[in-house]
């Protein structure tokens, strides 16, 4: 185990290896969850509903086609406002398999909300914190008691696309990121 990894474990950090601007070099990004009211820490994304309470956790499938819970369920009621967690573009608003769905493309990530509806149309730009719609509509998952929030990364590959489901909670927890030499 390297000294950097041992020190990170002692400090309760997660270390991420990131390529640097110089070809062939790498640096570590140390990610620390913030505690208390530290001004330098803030969440990367906002919660999509007011006063969020998680009622079902993220449980990713072992393979993209297997069963799993590809997001989190947040306590919410029909009519609650839906906020853009980050800047993006509404990429879909409508029905999928009889469910009311709104999706926002944030670059390499996509947030999907269900049940939700919006007056916005595909292509509408949204800013972090904007009201983009409301909770409600058809769902066989939440039945007026929650909002399902999923986040996925879609990457183009040689023979199609690869989808990776991510835990939305990792984006709303305040964290400080600092670069540490290897």
Order of alpha helices (4+ residues) and beta strands (2+ residues): alpha-beta-beta-beta-beta-beta-beta-beta-beta-beta-beta-beta-beta-beta-alpha-beta
